Amino acid sequence: MHFTGYRPQGDAGGSRVALSVIRDHMAFLHPDITGETEDLHIERYMRLALLLLFGCVLFPNTSGSKVSMRFLHHLQELDGLPQYSWGAAILAYLYRSMCRASMGPAVDICGFLPLLQVWAWQRIIPLQPPLPALAPGEAYSFLPLSSRWILRRGNYRGTDAHHNLPLIRDMLDMLVDGQFIWTPYSDELVAQLPFYCSVD
């Protein structure tokens, strides 16, 4: 209530809140935001929006419908958000989720899965979607790496099955040495990274 101006009903003592009720409350608040709106109101709305971003995209859990309240601690001071290493945190959360999903009776995985998907498309040749035709002399953008795969997505989405886990498992089981790109970072990639990626 203190950080967002909103207290979920019926979740007393719970550590997670349903994403749907946060969305509903944001829809209720949004028409009140104008050029004259107080900073406190805007900051509360922004905290709710970031809570949705954390719970739906960057740090989702296996329920897919709730967000952990632990993120509110990091949203106390909005000016301090750029000081966190969010990329490292997202990657660590994904690694932990992959580790948990590979052990015991786990049937689901969570985390920022688009990152894992782009990595797989970049490294595992049989999983790569087909390339769309490009005009002569046209090239795919080099950075960010994920943008080249977004271009390809429309090529296969309408024809391939969305639930093809057995097919993917078979592909991974039958991989041979030449079908996986082992080089972590090419010289070409490193040369084109912004300076802040290699400083210190």
Accessible surface in RSA format (square Angstrom, percent):
REM  Atomic radii and reference values for relative SASA: ProtOr
REM  Chains: A
REM  Algorithm: Lee & Richards
REM  Probe-radius: 1.40
REM  Slices: 20
REM RES _ NUM      All-atoms   Total-Side   Main-Chain    Non-polar    All polar
REM                ABS   REL    ABS   REL    ABS   REL    ABS   REL    ABS   REL
RES MET A   1   119.05  61.6  91.02  60.2  28.02  66.7  88.79  75.5  30.25  40.1
RES HIS A   2   145.63  79.6 130.51  90.7  15.12  38.7  88.76  91.5  56.88  66.2
RES PHE A   3    53.57  26.8  52.67  32.6   0.90   2.4  53.14  32.2   0.44   1.2
RES THR A   4     7.54   5.4   6.47   6.6   1.07   2.6   2.24   3.0   5.30   8.0
RES GLY A   5    22.26  27.5   0.00   N/A  22.26  27.5   5.27  14.5  16.99  38.1
RES TYR A   6    38.55  18.0  33.60  19.1   4.96  12.9  27.59  20.7  10.96  13.5
RES ARG A   7   150.74  63.3 144.79  73.8   5.95  14.2  46.73  63.9 104.01  63.0
RES PRO A   8    32.54  23.7  24.36  22.2   8.19  29.8  24.36  20.1   8.19  50.9
RES GLN A   9   155.03  86.7 130.82  95.6  24.21  57.6  64.57 137.4  90.46  68.6
RES GLY A  10    81.65 100.7   0.00   N/A  81.65 100.7  40.98 112.5  40.67  91.1
RES ASP A  11    47.23  33.1  34.50  34.3  12.74  30.1  11.64  27.4  35.60  35.5
RES ALA A  12   107.69  99.0  68.13 105.1  39.55  90.0  80.15 112.9  27.54  72.9
RES GLY A  13    90.42 111.5   0.00   N/A  90.42 111.5  44.82 123.0  45.59 102.1
RES GLY A  14    45.51  56.1   0.00   N/A  45.51  56.1  27.09  74.3  18.43  41.3
RES SER A  15    80.67  68.2  70.81  94.5   9.87  22.7  47.40 100.9  33.27  46.6
RES ARG A  16    97.59  41.0  91.63  46.7   5.95  14.2  20.19  27.6  77.40  46.9
RES VAL A  17     5.62   3.7   5.62   5.1   0.00   0.0   5.62   4.9   0.00   0.0
RES ALA A  18    24.52  22.5  24.51  37.8   0.01   0.0  24.51  34.5   0.01   0.0
RES LEU A  19     6.28   3.5   6.28   4.5   0.00   0.0   6.28   4.4   0.00   0.0
RES SER A  20    61.87  52.3  58.95  78.7   2.93   6.7  41.92  89.3  19.96  28.0
RES VAL A  21    53.96  35.5  52.14  47.2   1.82   4.4  52.47  45.6   1.49   4.0
RES ILE A  22     2.36   1.3   2.36   1.8   0.00   0.0   2.36   1.7   0.00   0.0
RES ARG A  23   116.44  48.9 110.86  56.5   5.58  13.3  49.16  67.2  67.28  40.8
RES ASP A  24    96.22  67.4  88.04  87.6   8.17  19.3  28.96  68.1  67.26  67.1
RES HIS A  25    31.50  17.2  26.86  18.7   4.64  11.9  21.33  22.0  10.17  11.8
RES MET A  26    20.00  10.4  20.00  13.2   0.00   0.0  19.63  16.7   0.38   0.5
RES ALA A  27    70.29  64.6  50.64  78.1  19.65  44.7  59.56  83.9  10.73  28.4
RES PHE A  28   145.76  72.9 131.50  81.5  14.26  37.1 139.71  84.7   6.05  17.3
RES LEU A  29    18.88  10.5  18.88  13.5   0.00   0.0  18.88  13.3   0.00   0.0
RES HIS A  30   105.66  57.7 104.70  72.8   0.96   2.5  59.59  61.4  46.08  53.6
RES PRO A  31    97.28  70.9  68.38  62.3  28.89 105.0  78.11  64.5  19.16 119.1
RES ASP A  32    86.43  60.5  70.52  70.2  15.91  37.6  20.26  47.7  66.17  66.0
RES ILE A  33    52.38  29.8  33.43  24.9  18.95  45.7  33.43  24.1  18.95  51.4
RES THR A  34    79.85  56.8  63.48  64.4  16.37  39.0  66.92  89.9  12.93  19.5
RES GLY A  35    84.24 103.9   0.00   N/A  84.24 103.9  41.61 114.2  42.62  95.5
RES GLU A  36   162.33  93.2 134.87 102.0  27.46  65.4  61.22 118.4 101.11  82.6
RES THR A  37    25.41  18.1   5.47   5.5  19.94  47.5  13.43  18.0  11.98  18.1
RES GLU A  38   127.87  73.4 118.47  89.6   9.40  22.4  50.51  97.7  77.36  63.2
RES ASP A  39   106.41  74.5 100.19  99.7   6.21  14.7  26.11  61.5  80.29  80.1
RES LEU A  40    92.97  51.8  88.62  63.4   4.35  10.9  90.21  63.4   2.76   7.4
RES HIS A  41    45.99  25.1  43.34  30.1   2.65   6.8  23.94  24.7  22.05  25.7
RES ILE A  42    59.42  33.8  59.42  44.3   0.00   0.0  59.42  42.8   0.00   0.0
RES GLU A  43    68.02  39.0  68.02  51.5   0.00   0.0  11.63  22.5  56.38  46.0
RES ARG A  44    68.40  28.7  68.40  34.9   0.00   0.0   6.14   8.4  62.26  37.7
RES TYR A  45    43.35  20.2  43.35  24.7   0.00   0.0  26.33  19.8  17.02  21.0
RES MET A  46    86.82  45.0  84.73  56.1   2.08   5.0  69.15  58.8  17.67  23.4
RES ARG A  47    18.99   8.0  18.99   9.7   0.00   0.0   0.00   0.0  18.99  11.5
RES LEU A  48     1.94   1.1   1.94   1.4   0.00   0.0   1.94   1.4   0.00   0.0
RES ALA A  49    37.27  34.3  31.16  48.1   6.11  13.9  32.29  45.5   4.98  13.2
RES LEU A  50    34.36  19.1  34.21  24.5   0.15   0.4  34.36  24.1   0.00   0.0
RES LEU A  51     3.81   2.1   3.81   2.7   0.00   0.0   3.81   2.7   0.00   0.0
RES LEU A  52    26.30  14.6  25.49  18.2   0.81   2.0  26.20  18.4   0.10   0.3
RES LEU A  53    74.65  41.6  69.59  49.8   5.06  12.7  73.90  51.9   0.75   2.0
RES PHE A  54     7.00   3.5   7.00   4.3   0.00   0.0   7.00   4.2   0.00   0.0
RES GLY A  55     3.23   4.0   0.00   N/A   3.23   4.0   1.10   3.0   2.13   4.8
RES CYS A  56    48.77  36.9  23.46  26.2  25.31  59.5  22.13  56.1  26.64  28.7
RES VAL A  57    63.07  41.5  57.43  52.0   5.64  13.6  60.78  52.8   2.29   6.2
RES LEU A  58    28.71  16.0  28.71  20.5   0.00   0.0  28.71  20.2   0.00   0.0
RES PHE A  59    14.51   7.3   9.14   5.7   5.37  14.0   9.14   5.5   5.37  15.4
RES PRO A  60    20.82  15.2  20.67  18.8   0.16   0.6  20.82  17.2   0.00   0.0
RES ASN A  61    32.23  22.2  26.57  25.7   5.65  13.6  21.07  50.7  11.16  10.8
RES THR A  62    81.09  57.7  56.82  57.6  24.26  57.8  27.45  36.9  53.64  81.1
RES SER A  63    55.77  47.1  19.32  25.8  36.45  84.0  31.34  66.7  24.43  34.2
RES GLY A  64    56.28  69.4   0.00   N/A  56.28  69.4  31.12  85.4  25.16  56.3
RES SER A  65    60.15  50.8  56.07  74.8   4.08   9.4  42.93  91.4  17.23  24.1
RES LYS A  66    75.65  36.9  74.32  45.6   1.33   3.2  27.61  24.9  48.03  51.2
RES VAL A  67     1.22   0.8   0.14   0.1   1.09   2.6   1.22   1.1   0.00   0.0
RES SER A  68    20.95  17.7  19.51  26.0   1.44   3.3  11.77  25.1   9.17  12.9
RES MET A  69    46.47  24.1  40.02  26.5   6.45  15.4  28.54  24.3  17.93  23.8
RES ARG A  70   126.05  52.9 109.36  55.7  16.68  39.7  67.20  91.8  58.84  35.7
RES PHE A  71    13.18   6.6  13.18   8.2   0.00   0.0  13.18   8.0   0.00   0.0
RES LEU A  72    32.21  17.9  32.21  23.0   0.00   0.0  32.21  22.6   0.00   0.0
RES HIS A  73   117.06  64.0 107.29  74.6   9.77  25.0  72.97  75.2  44.09  51.3
RES HIS A  74    58.10  31.8  55.12  38.3   2.98   7.6  29.74  30.7  28.35  33.0
RES LEU A  75     0.00   0.0   0.00   0.0   0.00   0.0   0.00   0.0   0.00   0.0
RES GLN A  76    68.15  38.1  62.46  45.6   5.68  13.5   7.79  16.6  60.36  45.8
RES GLU A  77   131.18  75.3 126.10  95.4   5.08  12.1  50.77  98.2  80.41  65.7
RES LEU A  78    28.99  16.1  17.80  12.7  11.19  28.1  17.86  12.5  11.13  30.0
RES ASP A  79   136.17  95.4 116.32 115.8  19.85  46.9  39.68  93.4  96.49  96.2
RES GLY A  80    24.19  29.8   0.00   N/A  24.19  29.8  22.42  61.5   1.77   4.0
RES LEU A  81    24.04  13.4  24.00  17.2   0.04   0.1  24.04  16.9   0.00   0.0
RES PRO A  82   104.95  76.5  70.95  64.7  34.01 123.6  81.79  67.5  23.17 144.0
RES GLN A  83   153.92  86.1 119.98  87.7  33.94  80.8  45.48  96.8 108.45  82.2
RES TYR A  84    96.76  45.2  84.25  47.9  12.51  32.6  60.14  45.2  36.62  45.1
RES SER A  85    78.10  66.0  58.96  78.7  19.14  44.1  48.89 104.1  29.21  40.9
RES TRP A  86    57.50  23.1  54.38  26.3   3.12   7.3  49.87  26.6   7.63  12.4
RES GLY A  87    53.01  65.4   0.00   N/A  53.01  65.4  39.26 107.7  13.75  30.8
RES ALA A  88    60.93  56.0  46.86  72.3  14.06  32.0  53.36  75.1   7.56  20.0
RES ALA A  89    41.90  38.5  30.38  46.9  11.52  26.2  39.22  55.2   2.69   7.1
RES ILE A  90    18.58  10.6  18.55  13.8   0.03   0.1  18.55  13.4   0.03   0.1
RES LEU A  91    67.91  37.8  67.91  48.6   0.00   0.0  67.91  47.7   0.00   0.0
RES ALA A  92    59.54  54.7  51.22  79.0   8.32  18.9  54.94  77.4   4.59  12.2
RES TYR A  93    26.16  12.2  21.02  12.0   5.13  13.4  17.12  12.9   9.04  11.1
RES LEU A  94     3.90   2.2   3.90   2.8   0.00   0.0   3.90   2.7   0.00   0.0
RES TYR A  95   129.45  60.4 124.52  70.8   4.94  12.8  89.53  67.3  39.93  49.2
RES ARG A  96   104.01  43.7  98.23  50.1   5.78  13.8  50.29  68.7  53.72  32.6
RES SER A  97     7.79   6.6   2.73   3.6   5.06  11.7   3.81   8.1   3.97   5.6
RES MET A  98    64.36  33.3  59.10  39.1   5.27  12.5  59.18  50.3   5.19   6.9
RES CYS A  99    66.68  50.4  59.71  66.6   6.97  16.4  21.19  53.7  45.49  49.0
RES ARG A 100   142.23  59.7 137.10  69.9   5.13  12.2  50.78  69.4  91.45  55.4
RES ALA A 101    32.47  29.9  13.88  21.4  18.59  42.3  14.67  20.7  17.80  47.2
RES SER A 102    92.97  78.6  50.48  67.4  42.49  97.9  50.90 108.4  42.08  58.9
RES MET A 103   112.82  58.4 103.93  68.8   8.89  21.2  70.91  60.3  41.91  55.5
RES GLY A 104    70.58  87.0   0.00   N/A  70.58  87.0  33.74  92.6  36.84  82.5
RES PRO A 105   134.25  97.8 108.72  99.1  25.53  92.8 122.74 101.3  11.51  71.6
RES ALA A 106    47.76  43.9  18.25  28.2  29.51  67.1  29.54  41.6  18.22  48.3
RES VAL A 107   139.10  91.5 101.23  91.6  37.87  91.3 110.28  95.8  28.82  78.2
RES ASP A 108    80.57  56.4  68.67  68.3  11.90  28.1  14.62  34.4  65.95  65.8
RES ILE A 109    65.55  37.3  48.64  36.2  16.91  40.8  49.88  35.9  15.67  42.5
RES CYS A 110    18.25  13.8  15.61  17.4   2.65   6.2   3.78   9.6  14.47  15.6
RES GLY A 111     3.02   3.7   0.00   N/A   3.02   3.7   0.00   0.0   3.02   6.8
RES PHE A 112    47.80  23.9  47.68  29.5   0.12   0.3  47.79  29.0   0.01   0.0
RES LEU A 113    65.29  36.4  63.59  45.5   1.70   4.3  63.90  44.9   1.39   3.7
RES PRO A 114    69.27  50.5  68.04  62.0   1.22   4.4  69.03  57.0   0.23   1.4
RES LEU A 115    70.94  39.5  67.93  48.6   3.01   7.6  70.72  49.7   0.22   0.6
RES LEU A 116    50.47  28.1  49.06  35.1   1.41   3.6  50.47  35.4   0.00   0.0
RES GLN A 117    87.54  49.0  81.83  59.8   5.71  13.6  23.10  49.2  64.44  48.9
RES VAL A 118    30.93  20.4  30.93  28.0   0.00   0.0  30.93  26.9   0.00   0.0
RES TRP A 119   113.40  45.5 108.56  52.5   4.84  11.4  95.41  50.9  17.99  29.2
RES ALA A 120    15.74  14.5  15.74  24.3   0.00   0.0  15.74  22.2   0.00   0.0
RES TRP A 121    27.81  11.2  27.81  13.5   0.00   0.0  14.08   7.5  13.73  22.3
RES GLN A 122    42.09  23.5  39.92  29.2   2.17   5.2  10.77  22.9  31.32  23.8
RES ARG A 123    36.57  15.4  36.57  18.6   0.00   0.0   2.98   4.1  33.59  20.4
RES ILE A 124    12.93   7.4  12.93   9.6   0.00   0.0  12.93   9.3   0.00   0.0
RES ILE A 125    77.19  43.9  72.04  53.7   5.15  12.4  72.04  51.9   5.15  14.0
RES PRO A 126    42.16  30.7  17.04  15.5  25.12  91.3  29.35  24.2  12.81  79.6
RES LEU A 127    27.04  15.1  13.13   9.4  13.92  35.0  16.17  11.4  10.88  29.3
RES GLN A 128    55.25  30.9  36.35  26.6  18.90  45.0   3.90   8.3  51.35  38.9
RES PRO A 129    10.57   7.7   1.63   1.5   8.94  32.5   7.24   6.0   3.33  20.7
RES PRO A 130    77.63  56.6  66.33  60.5  11.30  41.1  77.58  64.1   0.04   0.3
RES LEU A 131   100.31  55.9  75.43  54.0  24.88  62.6  75.43  53.0  24.88  67.0
RES PRO A 132    32.01  23.3  24.65  22.5   7.36  26.8  27.86  23.0   4.16  25.8
RES ALA A 133   106.03  97.5  66.95 103.3  39.08  88.9  77.67 109.4  28.36  75.1
RES LEU A 134    63.43  35.3  32.86  23.5  30.57  76.8  35.87  25.2  27.56  74.2
RES ALA A 135    58.50  53.8  44.75  69.1  13.75  31.3  51.45  72.4   7.06  18.7
RES PRO A 136   140.33 102.3 107.21  97.7  33.12 120.4 119.26  98.5  21.06 130.9
RES GLY A 137    90.10 111.1   0.00   N/A  90.10 111.1  45.54 125.0  44.56  99.8
RES GLU A 138    99.04  56.9  75.82  57.4  23.21  55.3  32.63  63.1  66.41  54.2
RES ALA A 139    85.31  78.4  58.99  91.0  26.31  59.9  62.36  87.8  22.94  60.8
RES TYR A 140    51.33  24.0  33.02  18.8  18.32  47.7  33.18  24.9  18.15  22.4
RES SER A 141    54.65  46.2  40.39  53.9  14.26  32.9  47.85 101.9   6.80   9.5
RES PHE A 142    48.20  24.1  41.05  25.4   7.16  18.6  41.76  25.3   6.44  18.4
RES LEU A 143    60.86  33.9  39.21  28.0  21.66  54.4  39.25  27.6  21.62  58.2
RES PRO A 144    90.38  65.9  86.16  78.5   4.22  15.3  90.34  74.6   0.05   0.3
RES LEU A 145    48.78  27.2  45.71  32.7   3.08   7.7  45.71  32.1   3.08   8.3
RES SER A 146    40.13  33.9  38.38  51.2   1.75   4.0  19.40  41.3  20.72  29.0
RES SER A 147    27.44  23.2  25.89  34.6   1.54   3.6  26.25  55.9   1.18   1.7
RES ARG A 148    40.62  17.1  40.62  20.7   0.00   0.0   2.71   3.7  37.92  23.0
RES TRP A 149     6.93   2.8   6.83   3.3   0.10   0.2   6.83   3.6   0.10   0.2
RES ILE A 150   121.75  69.3 112.74  84.0   9.00  21.7 114.28  82.3   7.47  20.3
RES LEU A 151    98.82  55.0  79.22  56.7  19.60  49.3  83.42  58.6  15.39  41.4
RES ARG A 152    20.53   8.6  20.53  10.5   0.00   0.0   0.00   0.0  20.53  12.4
RES ARG A 153   112.82  47.4 112.80  57.5   0.02   0.0  22.29  30.5  90.53  54.9
RES GLY A 154    67.76  83.6   0.00   N/A  67.76  83.6  39.41 108.2  28.34  63.5
RES ASN A 155    70.76  48.8  40.51  39.1  30.25  72.8   9.45  22.7  61.31  59.3
RES TYR A 156    41.04  19.2  40.75  23.2   0.28   0.7  35.39  26.6   5.65   7.0
RES ARG A 157   123.37  51.8 118.29  60.3   5.08  12.1  35.64  48.7  87.73  53.2
RES GLY A 158    79.96  98.6   0.00   N/A  79.96  98.6  41.35 113.5  38.61  86.5
RES THR A 159   118.17  84.0  83.04  84.2  35.13  83.7  80.10 107.6  38.07  57.6
RES ASP A 160    74.22  52.0  63.17  62.9  11.05  26.1  13.64  32.1  60.58  60.4
RES ALA A 161    68.54  63.0  47.60  73.5  20.94  47.6  57.74  81.3  10.80  28.6
RES HIS A 162   130.85  71.5  99.05  68.8  31.80  81.4  59.64  61.5  71.22  82.9
RES HIS A 163   173.62  94.9 148.43 103.2  25.18  64.4 106.84 110.1  66.78  77.7
RES ASN A 164    40.50  27.9  35.34  34.2   5.16  12.4   9.11  21.9  31.39  30.3
RES LEU A 165    98.30  54.7  94.86  67.9   3.44   8.6  97.02  68.1   1.28   3.4
RES PRO A 166    91.50  66.7  87.78  80.0   3.72  13.5  91.38  75.4   0.13   0.8
RES LEU A 167    95.01  52.9  90.72  64.9   4.29  10.8  93.46  65.6   1.54   4.2
RES ILE A 168    49.43  28.1  49.43  36.8   0.00   0.0  49.43  35.6   0.00   0.0
RES ARG A 169   140.55  59.0 138.91  70.8   1.63   3.9  44.44  60.7  96.10  58.2
RES ASP A 170    74.34  52.1  73.48  73.1   0.86   2.0  11.03  26.0  63.31  63.1
RES MET A 171    56.20  29.1  51.15  33.9   5.05  12.0  54.63  46.4   1.57   2.1
RES LEU A 172    75.56  42.1  62.81  44.9  12.76  32.1  62.91  44.2  12.65  34.1
RES ASP A 173   120.95  84.7  85.51  85.1  35.44  83.8  27.34  64.3  93.60  93.4
RES MET A 174   133.03  68.9 115.87  76.7  17.16  40.9  83.61  71.1  49.42  65.5
RES LEU A 175    51.15  28.5  27.43  19.6  23.72  59.6  27.65  19.4  23.50  63.2
RES VAL A 176    95.37  62.8  86.20  78.0   9.17  22.1  94.01  81.7   1.36   3.7
RES ASP A 177   117.53  82.3  99.92  99.5  17.60  41.6  44.98 105.9  72.55  72.3
RES GLY A 178    64.19  79.2   0.00   N/A  64.19  79.2  41.25 113.2  22.93  51.4
RES GLN A 179    59.44  33.2  59.44  43.4   0.00   0.0  12.29  26.2  47.15  35.8
RES PHE A 180    40.56  20.3  32.88  20.4   7.67  20.0  32.88  19.9   7.67  22.0
RES ILE A 181    68.18  38.8  63.29  47.2   4.89  11.8  67.54  48.6   0.65   1.8
RES TRP A 182   178.46  71.6 158.21  76.6  20.25  47.5 156.81  83.6  21.65  35.1
RES THR A 183    79.65  56.7  72.90  73.9   6.76  16.1  41.87  56.2  37.79  57.1
RES PRO A 184    88.86  64.8  82.15  74.9   6.71  24.4  88.01  72.7   0.85   5.3
RES TYR A 185   147.35  68.8 130.63  74.3  16.72  43.5  83.62  62.8  63.73  78.6
RES SER A 186    50.73  42.9  43.61  58.2   7.12  16.4  39.43  84.0  11.30  15.8
RES ASP A 187   129.31  90.6 119.74 119.2   9.57  22.6  39.99  94.1  89.32  89.1
RES GLU A 188   105.56  60.6  94.49  71.5  11.07  26.4  38.83  75.1  66.73  54.5
RES LEU A 189    17.48   9.7  17.48  12.5   0.00   0.0  17.48  12.3   0.00   0.0
RES VAL A 190    76.46  50.3  68.01  61.6   8.45  20.4  68.01  59.1   8.45  22.9
RES ALA A 191    85.42  78.5  45.87  70.8  39.55  90.0  57.12  80.4  28.30  75.0
RES GLN A 192    91.93  51.4  69.84  51.0  22.09  52.6  29.91  63.7  62.02  47.0
RES LEU A 193    60.88  33.9  44.59  31.9  16.30  41.0  44.59  31.3  16.30  43.9
RES PRO A 194    57.91  42.2  45.15  41.2  12.76  46.4  57.61  47.6   0.30   1.9
RES PHE A 195   156.15  78.1 142.30  88.1  13.85  36.0 148.38  90.0   7.76  22.2
RES TYR A 196   165.43  77.2 149.68  85.2  15.75  41.0 111.58  83.9  53.84  66.4
RES CYS A 197    68.62  51.9  28.81  32.1  39.82  93.6  13.93  35.3  54.70  59.0
RES SER A 198    81.63  69.0  52.95  70.7  28.68  66.1  41.15  87.6  40.47  56.7
RES VAL A 199    71.49  47.0  52.70  47.7  18.78  45.3  56.89  49.4  14.60  39.6
RES ASP A 200   180.25 126.3  97.83  97.4  82.42 194.9  63.06 148.4 117.19 116.9
END  Absolute sums over single chains surface
CHAIN  1 A    13902.3      11037.8       2864.5       8599.3       5303.0
END  Absolute sums over all chains
TOTAL         13902.3      11037.8       2864.5       8599.3       5303.0
